[in-house]
Amino acid sequence: MIKIFRNIRRKHLSNSRFGKYLLYAIGEIILVVIGILIALSINNTNEANKTRAKELHYLENIKTDLMLNNETIDNFIEKRKTQIQSANTVLEYYEGKPLTDLADFSRNCLNVYIWHKFYQNNNTFLELTNSGNLALLSNDSIKNGLLNLDAMYKELKGEEEHYRFDTELLLYEPSFRILDINPVTKKYLYDSSNGQAGEDLELPRKDFETLLKDIKHKNGFVMAVYEFTVMNGQLEGMKEKSNKLIRLIDAELKKD
């Protein structure tokens, strides 16, 4: 197209000298500028397409992370519900329930003693933030939602750290001081594995009776009920936020 324009101008300017040559030169410059602008436009379009493709790739990975987290959250919530139930069962013994079933008391104590911290799968979010690519996400609602979810996760980690301190002080210290842990853990493994691990040992009634007189140990189970309930509420909030983000990401992916 530019070559055709040049031929036309050459034909009309062939009978003139300086004036027509000047017009020719100006026209040549204009054509070069137009060519540069077209090239820049094509290049910008290509770069925009590459950036969008990278953004969509990140969004798909973020969605995968969120869905995996939701599955883990569900498992943690259910596990901690059983731990809350176990803590309440132990507290019944502290409130006067006869200690006729040593295995039940021991099993519920250990179900509270043994707990795990929640770790979310946020590899994609960390990659975005550590590489400075968070700005690639053009949807501010998604970007802000991820930042809010990260803040909720940090709040949960703070609560877990608080419970870890309470567990060591209120539960582990009295039990390690009073109980012979060896038969207790072996019996727990035996019962929980249907005899595939541990040993079917006799539990130390006298030690348990002494433990039931320890107010610090009792308070540990009171705190377990409270803090597991708080942590479950935090996990439910994170799941709700994750589901909202998944819906926003699905809508963004459908645009392309």
N, C-alpha and C positions, 0 to 999 in steps of 0.2 A: 504493500500500500504506500509506504514512504517513497519507494523507488518510482512509482507512478507519478506522485506529486512532484518529484524532482524533475522528471522528464517534461511534464507540462510547463513547469516554471522555466526550464531551459529553453523551450520552444518560444515562449512569449518574451523572454529577455534577450534572445539572440541578436536583435537589432539595436540594442542599447549597450553603452559601455559602463561608465562609472556608476551612474544612478541605478541602472538595472542590475549591475553587479552587487551594489550595496543591498538592494532588495533581495537578491538571491542569497547573499550571505546571511541576512536577517532571517530569511525563510529557513535556511539550513540550520541556523541556531534553534529556531522554534521547533523544527522537526526533531533535532537531537534532544531538546528538553522534553518533548512529548514522548519520545522513546524511553528516556530515563524514567519519566513518571509512570509509564506503562510497566516497565520492568520492576520499579519499586512496588507498584500495586500488586503485581503477580507475586513478588517475593514476600510482601506483607501478608498476602492471602495464604501463601504456603506456610509461613511461620505461624499464623493464627491457627491453621488446621493442625499443625504439629503440636502446638500448645494445647489445643482442645483435646486432641487424642491422648496426650499425656494426662490431662485432667481427668478424662473419662476412665483411664486406666487406674489412676489413684482412687477414684470414687468406687470402682468395682472392688478394689482390694479393701477399702474401708468398709464397704458393705459386708464383705466376707468376714472381716475381723469382728464387726458388730454382731453378726449372727452367731459366730463361735462364742463370743462373750455371753450372749443371752443364754446359750445352752449351759455354759459353766455357771452363770448366775442362778439358773433354775436348780442346778444340783446343789449349790452352796446353800440356797434358801431352804431346801428340803432337809439337808443335813443339819443345819442349825436349828431347824424346828425340832428335830429329834433330840438335839442337845438341850434345848430349852425344856422339853418334856422330861429329859433325864434329870436336869437340875431341879425341876419341881418335884420329881419323885424323891430325890435325895433329901430335899427340904422337908418332905413329909416325915421322914425318919427323924430329922432334927426336931420336928414338932410333936413327936411322941409315938409315931407309928412303930409297932413292935419289930425288932430286928430278928425276924424269923427266917428270912431268906438272905443269907449273906451274899450269895452269888448275884442277886438282884441289886443289892446295895453297891457291891463292888463294880458290877457291870455299868451301872448308871454313873458312878463316879468317874470311871475311866472314859466313858463316852464324852464327858465334859472336859476331862483333862486333855484328851487328844483332839486338837483342833488345828485347822490350817488357815493360812492367810490366802486371800483372794488376789490373784494376779491377772489383770486383764490383758488380752491380746491386742496391743495397740502399736504394733510394729510399723504399720503404714503411717499412722499419725506421727510417730516419733521420727520417721524418715522425712516427712514433710517439714516438721519443725526444725530438725537438726540441719537439714540441707537448705533451709530458707525458702522452700518451695510452697509454703502454706498459701502464699499469694496466688498460686495457680488455681486455687478453688475460687471460681467466680461467683458462686452462690454464697452470699454473706450469711444466710440462715444456716447453711451446712457448716460453714467455717466457725461461726459463733457457737453452734451446737456442739461441735467437737471440743472446743475450748471449755465449754461449760461441763461437758462430760468428764474431761480431764480434771477439772476442779473438784467434781463430785468424787472421782476416784481418789484424789489426794486426801479428801476429807475422810473417806472410808479407811485409808491407810493410817490416818491419825487415830481413828477409833480402834483399829486393830492393835496398834502399838500401845494404846491405853489399856486394852484388855490383856495384852501380853504381860504388862507390868502387874496388873491385878492378879493374874493367874499365878505368876511366879511368887508373889508375896502371900496371897490368901489361900491358894490351893496347893501348890507344889511344896512350899516350905513346911506346912504342918504335916502333910502326908509323908514326906520324906523323913521327917523327924520321928513320926509315930509308927508308920507302917513298915513292915518288911515287904518291899515292893516285888521281890522275886516270885513268891507264890501267887501274888495278886495278878501280875502280868501274865504268868504262865497259864493260870486258870482262865483269864480273859481270852487269850489266844486260842485255848482249847475250845471254849464255848463258841467263840465267833467264827471258828473255822470248822465247826462240826467234827472236832477231834483230829483234824489234819495237821494241827500245829499245837505247840505248848504241851501242858500236862494237866491232868484232872486232879489238882492238888486241893487239900483242905485249906480253907481260908482262915486267917487268924481272927477269930471272934473278939478276943480280948483287945486287940489293936483297934478294931472297928468301933468297939464300945468306947474306947478312949478317944478316938477321933470324933465321935458324936458329941463329946463334951467340949470340943474346941470351937469357940465362937468365931475365931478367925476363919476357920475352914468353912463354917456355915455361911459366913458373909461372902465367901468366894462364890458360892452357888447362887446367892442373891444377886451378886454382880453379874454372874454368867447369864442369868435370865434377862436382866436389864440390857446388858451390852450386846448379847446376841440378837435381841429384839431390835435394838437400834441399828445394828449392822444389817439385819434383814431389810429394814426400812430403807436404808441407804442403797442396798442392792436393787430393791424394787424400783427406786427412783432412777437408778442408772439404766435399768432395763426399759423403763418408760421413755427415757431420753433417747436410748438407742433405737427403739422402735420408731420414734418420730424422725430420727435421722435417716433410718432405712427408707421411710416413705418419701422423704425429701430427695434422697439419692435416686430412688426409682423414678421420680418425676423428672429429675435432671437428666437421667440416662435416656429417657424416652424422647427428649428433645432432638436427639441425633439418630 
